[in-house]
């Protein structure tokens, strides 16, 4: 056979083999629709050009995800952007063949309230499980708030609800969401107490309270977290004194992440016996010092704990703080405003099974770091912490400046850590190269209690 014919034959075989590998076309429509459900609707609709089979497949997807961002062009005015986006959404809704939408997501800042309400009302029905809205209305270049249809807050089938940006949630009807398990509220105008009271089986809550613009805030004197919660992310970025009571009576809680900037007069907690991870970022107010010890007691069963810088400042200001026994804590991450070995030793004395300790020294200032020595709080403990001698495997120290206190603490852990496997020290990047070299040399010669410890200095 001539060589040219052999090449043609081999090429045809290769094409046939390639076609056989195309397994997507062999998938059932139901699975293809499931794949398309993860795409924004504008991208799912674009797959209609792939083949005749794909031409109408997007119409069977029970998920609608609209965002106005792809419609912005430098040469388009706001009116043109709005017209293009509205025409697209209306066209999709008119062609959509699924009688009941299961998930509806809308991100929009160009449309009027009447248009938004019409779209949302058409999506809310007895089969809707997820609703995700990020909305804002601009009038004369100023952002205004947007009310939602009352049907959103009485949808019995709804399992997940996210309301973000400038959605007004003060004049709400009675909320009744009997199936809701996931809720995200990240909007300026919200009365969380009224929403939460109508969510009896809520498990996951992300609640973000923003600072109110121009004093247009909503007064809510108390927030009672639902008893059924398993995961809570709560951030209060408002410096106002409006909240008098925060109650987190959630015995099934497993994950807690709180960031409090405001002033809290009274905070109540249950004992979180199932806690897996807690992260605390609490602004150091005198009013907070009376309840922070109670929060630590409530978290005594957590497995992982993250103490952000403001929280550590609170603990350092608290008089004669009596730490609970963290009997299950194996991972501790802590930010410190400056080196304070006495504070650190006192804390890990109450963590008997601690395995991982990560410290971030947040002390700033270039000239302070090299020209002024930091007073040492180091005093060898009367009793070595159990975790240091028996369980501590990893110690990370970031922002190391080689103060007398830091050096003493590192030397102590390195010598007493009998099972220590890794110590990683990251030297502060503001220090001069000569100083950095001296630090590496000093630390590398320290005696080690563990024969297998890997000391990394960067």
N, C-alpha and C positions, 0 to 999 in steps of 0.2 A: 504493500500500500504506500502511495506517495506520502512524503513527509507533510505536505500541506493538508492532505485529507486527514492524516493522523491528528494534526493540530486542531482542525475543525471538529473532529469527533471528540477529542479530549475536552474541548471547550464546551460542547453540548452536554457531555456527561457532568462537567463541573456545574453547569447551569441547573441541570436536573437535581443534582445533589443539594445545591443551594435552596432550590424550591422546596425540597423535602424538609429542610431544616426550619422553614417558616412555620413555626408551631402556633403563632398567635392566631392565624386564620382558622386553625382547627378548634379554637376555644369556643365554648357556647356563648351566645349573646349575653346571658346573665352575668357571666364572669367578665366579659369585656365591659359591660355597663358598670360593674363594680370597680374596675380599673379606672374608667373615665370619671367615676364619682370623686376621685381624689384631685381632679384638675379643676381650675376655674372654668366656668361654663363657656367662656369665649374660646378657650383652648380645646375643650371637649367638642365644641361645635366645629372647630377647624379640622378635626379628624375626618369630617365628612368627605374631604377631597381624596382620601386614600383609595377608596374603591366603592363600587356600587353598594356593597354590603354595609360599609361604614356610613353611607350618606345620611341615613336616618337613625343610626344607632344612638346618637347623643340624645335624641328625643325620648328614649326609654329610660334614661338615667333618673333615679328618684331624688337626685340632689341638684340644687340650684345654687351656684356660687357666682355672685356678681360683684365686680369692683370697677370703679370709674377710672382708676389710674391709667389703664391702657388707652383711654380715649383722650388723654391730654396731649396736645401738640403745641409747639411754640407758636405756630401760625394760627391756632384756633383761639377764638374768644371764649369766655366762660359760657356764653349762651350756646355757642356751637358745640362745646364739649357736652353740655347738658342735653342738647337735642340729639346728639349722636348716641349718648348712653341710654337715654329714655327710649329711643327708637329700637336699640338693640334689645333691651330688656323686654319691652312690649312684644317684639317679634318673637323672642324665645318663648315667652309665656304663652303666646298664641299658638305656637307649633308644638309645645310640649305635650306629649301623649300620656304621661303618667297621671292618673287621676288624683293621686295623693302624694304630695311631696313629703319625704322623710327628713330631709335636712335642707335648711335655707340659710345662706350666708350672704350678707350685703354690707359692702364697704362703700360709702358714698358721702360726698360733700358738695355736690353740684345741684342736687334736685330739691324741689320744693316739698314741704311737709305733706301736701295732699297726694303727691305722686308716691312718696315713700310709704305712706299709710295704705294706699291702694295695693302696692306690691306685698307688703307684709300681711295685710288682711287676707289676700288671696292664698298665701302660703300656709297660714295657720289653719289647721284642720285636725280631724281625729286621728291622723296617722303621723303627724309631725313629731319627730323625736329630738331634733337639734335645731336651735335657732341662734345665730351669731350675727349681731348687728353692731356696726361701728359707723355712727352717723353724725353729721353736722350740717347745719343749714347756714349759709352766709347771706346776710342782707346788708347791702351797701358796704361790702368788704368787712363786715363785723360778724363773727360767729354767733348764731342764735341756737337756742335749745330746740329739741324735737320731742313732741309727745308721741306715745305709742298707742296703738289700738288696745282697747281693754281686753280683747280676746287673747292677747299674749299672756296675760296674767291669770287666765282661767283655763289654759289649755291642759286638759287632763293627761294627754299622751306625752307631753314634753318631758324629756329626760335630761337635756343639757341646754343651758341658756347663758349666753354671753352678751352683755350690754356695755358698750364702750363709747367713750368720748362724750359728746354733748347731747345726751339723752336725758330728758327731764323726768324724774321719778318721784316727784313730791305728791302731786294730786292723783294718787293711785286709787283704783277701786280696791275692793277686798281681794287680796291675792289668794289664789287657791291652785297650787301646783302639786298635786298629790304624788306624781311620779318623778319629780325633779330630783336628780342625784348630783348634778354638776352645775355650779352657778359661778359666773364671773361678773362682778359689778365693778367697772372702772370708769366712772362717769362723775362729773362735777356735782350734778344736782341729783342727789339720791338720799332717800330716807331708808337706810338698810334695815332698820328694825321692822318696818312695815312689810318689806319684801320677805325677810327671813321668817317672819311669823307664819307665812303661808306655805312653807316648804318642810313638811314633816319628816321626809326621808332623805334629806340632803346629806351627802357624804363628802363632797369636795367643794370647797368654797374659796374663791379668790376675791377679796374685797379690798378695793383701793379707794381711799377717801382723799380727794384732791383739795388743795387750797382753793377757797372760793374767790372768784374774781369780783372786784368792786363791791365787796361786802354782801353779795347776793346769796349767802349761804342758807342752808336748811338746818333748823335747830332739831337735834335728836339727842336728848339727854342721856340715853342709855342704848347699849347694844347687847343683846343676849344671843350668843351663838347657838345654833341648833344642837340639840343634845345628840343627834345621830352622826355628827361630823367625824370623818376619819382623816381628812387632810384640810388644813387651814393655812391660807396665805392672807395676811392682814397687814395693810400698810396705811397709816394715817399720816398724810403729808401736811395736814393743816395745823398751824400753831395755835389755833383757837382753843378756848376753854369750854367749848360747848358740850363735850362728852364728860358726864359725871361718873358713869358706871360702865365698865366693860366686864361682861361675864362670859367666861369660857368654861362652861360646865359640860365638858365633852369627854366622858370617860373612855370612849372608843378611839380617841384621836391617836393617829400614828405619825403624822407629819405636821410640824408647826413651823411657820416662818412669819415672824411679826417684826414690823418696822414702825415704831411709834415716835412721832415728832411732837405730838400734842401734849397737853397736860391731863393726866389721868388721876383723878382723886381717889377712885376706888376700883380695884381690879380683883375679880374673884376667879378662882381656878378650882377645878377638880384634880384629883390625882390621876395623872396620865399613865396608867399602868401598861398600856400597849405602845408607848411612844418608841419610834424607831429613830427619828431625827428631828432635832429642834434647832432653829436658828433665831437668835435674839439680837435685835438692833433697836435699842431703847435709848432715847435721848436722855442725857444726865440731868434730870430735874430733881430738885429736892423732894417734890411731891411723890416721885417714883421710888424713893429709897425705902418707904415703909412697906411696899408690896413686892418689890423684887425678890427679897428672901423667900416669900411665899411661892413665887413663881419657880424658883430653883427647887424648892421642896416638891412642888407638883411634878417637876421634871426629873426627879431622882431615879426613875426607871428607864430613862432614855438610853439608847445604844450609841447615838452620835450627837454631839453638841457643838454648835458654832456660836461663839460669842464675838460679835462685832465690836468695833472700837468704842462706840458710845456706851454700849452695855458694860464693857470693862471699866470705863470711867465711872459708871454708876457704882460698880462693885468696889472700886478703890475709894470712893467717897463714903460708902456705907460704913457706919461705926460698928466695929467688932462683929463682922458678919460671920454667922455660924453656918457653914456649908453642910448640906445633907450628905449622906453617903450615896454616891452614885454607883450603885451596886452592879449595873449592867453596862456602864459606859466604857466603850473600847476605843472610841475615836473622838478626840477633842481638838478643835481648831479655835484659836484665840488671837484676837488683835490686841496689842498693848500700846499705850501711848508713849511709853518709855520702858526701859528695862527695870523690872521689879521682881527679883528672884524670890523674895519672901512671899509675895502674893502668889506666884506660880507654884512654889513648893506647898504652900498652904492649900491651894486648890487641888493639886494632884494627890495630896495625902488622903483625900476623900474619893479617889478613883482607883480602887484596888486592882481592877482588871484592865486598866488602860493599856492599850497596845500601840496606838498612834497618837502622837502629840505634835501639832503643827502650830508654830508661833510666828506671828507677823509683827515685827517691831515697826510701828508707824511714826516713830519720832522723826521730825523733819528738821531741815536747816543745815546747810553745808558747813558754815563756819563753826556752829555749835558742835558739830560732830568731831572736829579735829582739834579745836583750840580750847574747848572747855570740857573738862572731865565730868562725867555724870556720877553723882554720889552713889555709893554701893549700898544696897540693902541686904547684901549677902551675909547670912549667918548659917553655918552648917546645922541642919535639923537634928534635933535630939534623937529622932528615929527616922531611918530612911523610909520613904514611901514604899509600900509594898509593890506598887506597880513598877517602880524603877528597878528594883532588884529581881523581880520575878516575871514581869509580863511585857514591859515596854520594848517594842521591836523597832519602832521608827520614830525618830525625832527630826523635825524640820524646823529650822530657824532662819527666817528671812529678815533682811534689814539689819544684819549684824554690823555693829560699829566698834566692837572691841572695848566697850566700857569695862571697868573693873567688875561691875555686877554681871554683865553678860558673860565675860570670860569665866568667872567663878561658877556660874550656873552651867555653862557648857562643859567645863572641866569636871564638875560634880556628876552630871548625867553620864558622861563618857566613862568615868571611872566606876560608878556604882551600877551602871546598866549591864548586868551580868548576861542578859540574853539579847542585848541590843544588836540588831542586824544592820541598821542603816542610820547614820547621822548625816544630814545634809545641811550645810551652813551656807547661806547666800549673803555675801558681804554687800553692804549698802553701796549702790552704784555711784554715790556722790563722793566717795572717798578717793583720794589721789592714788595713782598706781603704786607708788612707793609704800604707802600705808597698807594698801591691799596685800602687797607682797609680804610685808612684815606680819600681818595677821595670819596669812596662810602658814607661814613658817612656825609661828607660835602654836597654832592649833594642831598642827600635824605632829608635834612632839609631845602632846598630852598623853598621860598614861590611860590605858583602856582596860576596862573590866571584862569585856567580851573579846575573845580571841578571833571571832569571825566578823566583827563589826566593820562595815565599809564606811569610811569617813570621806565625804565629798565636800570640798570647799570651793566655792565659785565666787 
